[in-house]
């Protein structure tokens, strides 16, 4: 069955995120490798790395991954910002490698006032250069599907194909599918039939063999809105059936799936715990819950 986890805070130490994940009985965890809204971060110390790696081993949390800074734009047509983004991206890879993360999720970038074609070329060039600067890194870079807000790239499956085809060391790449983003970008997931059609389209254009992880988020905004606004599982426009479809798809049974929903405590209970409980209830297909129900055909 899929590994379920969430994006958790590194406040107080990287290992704190691991311990918080274990306390909530998560299987996996996603973190920022530094403050996501700042270009520079405090250098990782040997103690930071040691405590994090020890916490992973001690708790049994699997598939820890990172998410890069929101400031990075590898598609920028502005040379100074592109170079600054590239330098920051290289540091993200280095930090993820030091911590022993299996993947580093990135938003591909926004083309701003240039064309999609130019933006995709800039992304490929940046990834090639970053890989050249980190030749020994084992951590994979996971391209995230985006909602298509503004001029962001990655909201069409064709964009992902161009990136995979255009990077020289593409074995170092993978795809992270964000449920909210795919839905907001105009790919339906909620009914079993829509789910099958969308995944078939993804497989035809990109290839399911490239999927390394999922972000599980409901959507505050309607289908095709191209607006990136996450909602709690089953509380948004996607609805619970979309997550039942994903969770019970045997092709993704061994993959990590990370929540990026709002944090907090309601009525004494963690919102992450609430969302995890909802997901776990959906992990059994309908056929296992009732005599006449059937799970999604995949």
C-alpha positions in Angstrom: 0.0 0.0 0.0 1.2 3.6 -0.5 3.3 5.3 2.1 1.4 8.2 3.6 3.0 11.3 5.1 3.0 15.1 5.1 5.1 18.2 4.7 6.3 19.1 8.2 8.2 22.0 9.8 11.9 21.8 10.4 11.6 24.5 13.2 13.9 23.5 16.1 15.9 21.1 13.9 15.5 18.9 10.9 15.0 15.8 13.1 12.0 17.4 14.6 10.0 16.9 11.4 10.9 13.2 11.5 9.9 12.8 15.1 6.6 14.7 14.4 5.9 12.4 11.5 6.5 9.3 13.6 4.3 10.7 16.4 1.4 11.0 13.9 2.2 7.4 12.7 3.2 8.6 9.2 5.2 6.4 6.9 7.1 9.2 5.1 7.9 12.9 5.4 8.6 16.0 3.2 10.6 19.0 4.4 12.1 22.2 3.2 15.9 22.0 3.3 15.9 25.6 4.5 13.6 28.6 4.9 11.6 28.4 1.6 11.1 32.2 1.3 14.7 33.1 1.6 17.5 32.8 -1.0 20.2 31.8 1.5 20.0 29.5 4.5 22.3 28.6 7.4 24.8 26.0 6.4 24.0 22.5 7.4 26.1 21.3 10.2 27.4 17.8 10.9 25.0 17.8 13.9 22.0 18.8 11.7 22.7 15.9 9.3 23.6 13.4 12.1 20.4 14.1 14.1 18.2 13.9 11.0 19.7 10.7 9.7 19.6 9.1 13.2 15.9 10.1 13.5 15.1 8.5 10.2 16.8 5.2 11.2 15.3 5.3 14.8 11.7 6.0 13.8 11.5 3.9 10.6 10.2 6.8 8.6 10.8 6.0 4.9 11.2 8.0 1.7 12.1 11.4 3.2 12.0 14.1 0.5 12.6 17.8 0.1 10.9 20.7 -1.6 12.9 23.5 -3.1 12.4 27.2 -2.4 9.4 29.0 -3.9 11.8 31.8 -5.0 13.6 29.7 -7.5 12.5 30.2 -11.1 14.5 28.1 -13.6 12.4 29.4 -16.5 13.1 33.1 -15.8 13.9 35.1 -19.0 15.9 37.5 -16.7 19.5 36.4 -16.8 20.3 37.6 -13.3 17.3 35.9 -11.7 17.9 32.7 -13.7 21.5 32.5 -12.5 20.5 33.2 -8.9 17.8 30.5 -9.2 20.4 28.1 -10.7 22.8 28.7 -7.8 20.1 28.2 -5.3 18.9 25.1 -7.0 22.4 23.6 -6.8 22.5 24.3 -3.1 19.1 22.6 -2.7 20.5 19.5 -4.3 23.5 19.5 -2.2 21.5 20.0 1.0 19.1 17.2 0.0 22.0 14.9 -0.7 23.7 15.7 2.6 20.4 14.8 4.5 20.0 11.6 2.6 16.7 12.6 1.0 15.4 10.3 -1.8 13.9 13.2 -3.9 13.8 16.9 -4.2 10.5 18.3 -5.5 10.7 21.4 -7.7 8.2 23.7 -9.3 9.7 23.8 -12.9 9.3 27.6 -13.2 7.4 30.4 -14.8 8.2 31.8 -18.3 6.9 35.3 -17.3 6.8 37.4 -20.5 8.7 34.9 -22.6 7.1 32.0 -24.5 6.5 28.5 -23.1 9.0 27.1 -25.5 11.7 29.5 -24.3 10.8 28.8 -20.7 11.1 25.1 -21.1 14.5 25.5 -22.8 15.7 27.6 -19.8 14.5 24.9 -17.4 16.3 22.2 -19.2 19.5 24.2 -19.5 19.3 25.0 -15.7 18.8 21.3 -14.8 21.7 20.2 -17.1 24.0 22.8 -15.5 22.9 21.8 -11.9 23.5 18.2 -12.6 26.9 19.0 -14.1 27.8 20.8 -10.8 26.5 17.9 -8.6 27.9 14.9 -10.5 27.9 12.5 -7.5 24.5 13.4 -6.0 22.1 10.4 -5.7 19.0 12.4 -4.8 16.5 12.6 -7.7 14.9 15.8 -8.8 11.1 15.3 -9.0 9.3 17.7 -11.4 6.0 18.7 -9.9 2.8 19.0 -11.9 1.5 22.5 -11.5 -1.9 24.2 -11.5 -0.9 26.6 -14.3 -1.4 29.7 -12.3 0.1 32.8 -14.0 2.8 31.7 -16.4 3.9 28.6 -14.5 5.0 25.7 -16.6 4.3 22.0 -15.8 0.5 22.2 -15.9 0.3 20.3 -19.2 1.6 16.8 -19.5 3.4 17.9 -22.7 5.5 20.3 -20.7 6.8 17.4 -18.6 7.6 15.4 -21.7 9.7 18.3 -23.1 11.6 18.5 -19.8 12.3 14.8 -19.7 13.4 14.7 -23.3 15.5 17.8 -23.0 17.6 17.0 -20.0 20.8 15.0 -20.7 20.9 13.0 -17.4 17.2 12.3 -17.3 17.7 9.2 -15.2 18.1 11.7 -12.3 14.6 13.0 -12.8 11.2 11.8 -11.8 7.6 13.2 -11.6 5.6 14.2 -8.5 1.9 14.4 -9.3 -0.1 16.9 -7.2 -3.8 16.0 -7.1 -4.9 19.6 -6.6 -2.7 20.9 -9.3 -3.7 18.3 -11.9 -7.4 19.0 -11.2 -7.0 22.8 -11.3 -5.0 22.4 -14.6 -8.0 20.7 -16.2 -7.4 17.0 -15.8 -10.4 15.3 -14.1 -9.7 12.7 -11.4 -12.9 12.3 -9.4 -14.9 9.5 -11.1 -13.3 6.2 -11.9 -13.8 6.8 -15.6 -12.2 10.3 -15.5 -9.4 8.9 -13.4 -8.6 6.2 -15.9 -8.8 8.6 -18.8 -6.4 11.1 -17.2 -3.9 8.5 -16.1 -4.1 7.0 -19.6 -3.3 10.4 -21.1 -0.5 10.9 -18.7 0.9 7.4 -19.5 0.7 8.1 -23.3 2.4 11.5 -23.1 4.8 11.2 -20.2 4.9 7.6 -19.0 3.7 6.3 -15.6 7.2 4.8 -15.1 8.4 8.3 -14.3 6.0 8.9 -11.3 8.0 8.8 -8.1 5.6 10.5 -5.6 2.2 12.2 -5.1 1.1 15.3 -3.3 -2.3 14.6 -1.9 -4.3 17.8 -1.7 -8.0 18.6 -2.3 -8.8 21.9 -4.3 -10.4 25.0 -2.9 -11.1 26.1 -6.5 -13.1 24.5 -9.2 -12.0 22.2 -12.0 -9.8 23.9 -14.6 -9.5 27.1 -12.6 -5.7 27.0 -12.9 -5.6 28.4 -9.3 -3.3 26.7 -6.8 -5.3 26.5 -3.5 -5.1 23.4 -1.4 -8.0 22.1 0.7 -8.4 19.3 3.3 -9.0 15.8 1.9 -12.7 15.5 0.8 -13.5 19.1 1.7 -12.9 20.6 -1.7 -14.0 20.3 -5.3 -12.0 17.1 -5.9 -13.9 15.1 -3.3 -13.0 11.8 -1.6 -13.5 9.6 -4.7 -10.4 11.1 -6.4 -8.3 10.0 -3.5 -9.9 6.6 -3.4 -8.9 6.2 -7.0 -5.3 7.2 -6.4 -4.8 5.3 -3.1 -6.2 2.0 -4.5 -4.3 2.1 -7.8 -1.9 -0.9 -7.6 0.5 0.9 -9.9 1.3 3.3 -7.2 1.2 0.9 -4.2 4.8 1.4 -3.2 5.0 5.2 -3.7 5.2 7.9 -1.1 2.2 10.3 -0.9 2.7 13.6 1.0 0.0 15.9 2.3 0.4 19.6 1.8 -2.8 20.7 3.5 -3.1 23.4 6.2 -1.6 22.7 9.6 -3.1 23.3 13.0 -5.1 21.9 15.8 -8.9 21.7 15.8 -10.8 20.4 18.8 -7.6 19.1 20.2 -6.7 17.1 17.1 -4.0 17.7 14.5 -5.4 18.6 11.1 -2.7 16.3 9.6 -4.0 13.4 11.7 -7.5 14.2 10.5 -6.5 14.1 6.8 -4.4 11.0 7.3 -7.3 9.2 8.9 -9.5 10.2 6.0 -6.9 8.8 3.5 -6.5 5.6 5.4 -10.3 5.0 5.4 -10.2 5.4 1.6 -7.4 2.9 1.1 -9.7 0.0 1.0 -11.6 -0.2 -2.3 -15.4 -0.2 -2.2 -15.4 -3.9 -3.0 -13.8 -4.6 0.3 -16.3 -2.3 2.1 -19.5 -3.6 0.8 -20.9 -6.6 -1.2 -21.8 -4.7 -4.3 -19.2 -1.9 -4.5 -16.2 -1.9 -6.8 -12.9 -0.1 -6.6 -11.6 1.8 -9.5 -10.6 -0.2 -12.6 -6.9 0.6 -13.3 
